[in-house]
Every structure is written in C-alpha cells, then in structure tokens.
C-alpha cells in the first residue's frame, strides 16, 4: 500500500468510526492480529478490545469529535495529531458523568500491513481531561 492509501485508512478510522460511531467498520480497518499498545487496562486484545474502547469513548462523550491537525506517513507508519472534544454525559472510566465539555489533544501512531491497521500507539492528555471534568482539582 502507498503512504497515501495508508493515510486514507487511518482517516477513515478517525472520521467514520470515532466521529460517526460506525463500529461495524472496525474489522474492515484493523488486521486480525491487531495490537493496541495503548489499550485500557483489562481490555480484551485485538479488534474486540478496540471496539470496546470506541464504545467507551462514544458512551462517555456522545458528541465526541476528533479534529485532525497533522498527518504524516512514511513507509508502513502513519502519525496523526489532533484535537478531541466532547461533553461527558455518560460514565467514563468508572466515574459518573459530569455533563462538562472537555477539549484535549492527542498523538497517534499506526503501523499498517496489507491495507489494514496492525498496531496502534497513542498519547492523549488524560490529566487535562480529568481536570476539565472536575475529577482532579
């Protein structure tokens, strides 16, 4: 796959799965042996765990939106940086909803193989999220 094709796969994951909640696309975009190096503790491995993560995010923040700011591809890797936002109207990580709006940043790296995402590494501003939601003073 070309770098542009790899970028298109990652963009589809962001726009259609996260922003629009199209969970049925996850098996189409992630490889069978997918590894999420940033998985939530206790999450099942692979596609099932990633679908669970998307469900947690979209349940906690039904209006979740990822705004892509940068996307760089080289060989089999795609790195993207963006801003995320949402109103916490559902439980999040065993904490009750606060109905507060939060904005945070994140950087994600993906390795693709045969047109699908094989690995993911991610860094998001969890401290900033928790402060905005009022869970940390």
C-alpha positions as CSV (number, residue, x, y, z in Angstrom):
1,X,0.0,0.0,0.0
2,X,1.2,3.5,-0.7
3,X,1.6,6.1,2.0
4,X,-1.5,7.9,0.7
5,X,-3.6,4.7,0.9
6,X,-2.4,4.1,4.5
7,X,-3.3,7.7,5.4
8,X,-6.8,7.1,3.9
9,X,-7.3,4.0,6.2
10,X,-6.4,6.0,9.3
11,X,-8.5,8.9,8.3
12,X,-11.5,6.6,7.7
13,X,-11.0,5.2,11.3
14,X,-11.0,8.7,12.7
15,X,-13.9,10.1,10.8
16,X,-16.2,7.2,10.4
17,X,-15.5,5.1,13.5
18,X,-14.8,7.7,16.1
19,X,-16.6,10.7,14.8
20,X,-19.7,8.9,13.4
21,X,-19.7,5.8,15.6
22,X,-19.6,3.2,12.7
23,X,-18.3,0.3,14.8
24,X,-19.0,-2.2,12.0
25,X,-16.1,-0.7,10.0
26,X,-13.5,-1.7,12.7
27,X,-12.9,-5.3,11.4
28,X,-12.5,-3.8,7.9
29,X,-9.8,-1.4,9.1
30,X,-7.9,-3.4,11.7
31,X,-6.0,-6.6,11.0
32,X,-6.9,-9.9,12.6
33,X,-3.8,-9.8,14.8
34,X,-4.2,-6.1,15.7
35,X,-2.2,-4.9,18.8
36,X,-3.2,-1.8,20.7
37,X,-0.1,-0.7,22.7
38,X,-2.3,2.0,24.4
39,X,-5.2,-0.3,25.3
40,X,-7.1,0.4,28.5
41,X,-6.2,-1.8,31.4
42,X,-8.2,-5.0,31.4
43,X,-9.4,-4.5,27.8
44,X,-9.6,-7.7,25.7
45,X,-6.9,-7.8,23.0
46,X,-7.4,-7.2,19.3
47,X,-10.4,-5.9,17.4
48,X,-12.8,-6.7,20.2
49,X,-10.8,-4.5,22.6
50,X,-10.6,-1.6,20.2
51,X,-14.4,-1.8,19.5
52,X,-14.8,-1.7,23.3
53,X,-12.6,1.4,23.5
54,X,-14.6,3.2,20.9
55,X,-17.8,2.3,22.7
56,X,-16.4,3.6,26.0
57,X,-15.4,7.0,24.4
58,X,-18.7,7.4,22.5
59,X,-20.8,6.5,25.5
60,X,-18.9,8.9,27.8
61,X,-18.8,11.6,25.1
62,X,-21.8,11.1,22.7
63,X,-20.8,14.2,20.8
64,X,-17.2,13.2,20.6
65,X,-15.3,14.8,17.7
66,X,-11.7,14.3,16.6
67,X,-10.3,17.2,14.5
68,X,-7.3,16.1,12.5
69,X,-4.5,18.7,12.6
70,X,-1.5,16.8,11.2
71,X,-1.0,13.5,9.4
72,X,2.4,12.2,8.3
73,X,3.1,8.9,6.6
74,X,6.3,7.1,6.0
75,X,6.7,3.5,4.8
76,X,4.2,1.5,6.8
77,X,3.6,4.1,9.6
78,X,1.1,6.9,9.9
79,X,1.3,9.5,12.6
80,X,-1.5,11.9,13.3
81,X,-2.0,14.7,15.8
82,X,-5.3,16.3,16.6
83,X,-7.8,17.9,19.0
84,X,-10.6,15.9,20.6
85,X,-13.7,17.3,22.3
86,X,-16.9,16.1,23.8
87,X,-19.5,16.6,26.5
88,X,-19.2,14.0,29.3
89,X,-22.8,12.8,29.5
90,X,-22.1,9.2,30.2
91,X,-19.9,7.3,32.7
92,X,-16.1,7.5,31.9
93,X,-13.6,5.1,33.4
94,X,-15.8,4.2,36.4
95,X,-16.5,7.9,37.0
96,X,-20.0,9.4,36.8
97,X,-20.9,11.8,34.0
98,X,-20.3,15.4,34.8
99,X,-22.1,17.0,31.8
100,X,-19.0,19.1,31.3
101,X,-17.4,19.8,28.0
102,X,-13.7,18.8,27.6
103,X,-11.1,19.5,25.0
104,X,-7.9,17.6,24.7
105,X,-5.0,16.8,22.4
106,X,-3.5,13.5,21.3
107,X,-1.0,11.9,19.0
108,X,-1.5,8.5,17.5
109,X,0.9,6.3,15.6
110,X,-0.3,3.4,13.4
111,X,1.5,0.6,11.6
112,X,-0.3,-0.8,8.6
113,X,0.1,-4.1,6.9
114,X,-1.8,-5.3,3.8
115,X,-4.1,-2.3,3.9
116,X,-5.1,-2.7,7.5
117,X,-4.0,-1.2,10.8
118,X,-1.8,-3.8,12.5
119,X,-0.6,-1.8,15.6
120,X,-1.5,1.4,17.4
121,X,0.4,3.6,19.9
122,X,-1.4,6.6,21.4
123,X,-0.8,9.5,23.8
124,X,-3.6,11.7,25.0
125,X,-3.9,14.4,27.7
126,X,-5.7,12.4,30.3
127,X,-4.7,14.8,33.1
128,X,-6.3,17.6,31.1
129,X,-9.5,15.6,30.6
130,X,-9.8,14.7,34.3
131,X,-9.2,18.4,35.4
132,X,-11.8,19.7,32.9
133,X,-14.3,17.1,34.1
134,X,-13.7,18.0,37.7
135,X,-12.3,14.6,38.7
136,X,-8.9,16.2,39.6
137,X,-8.6,19.6,41.2
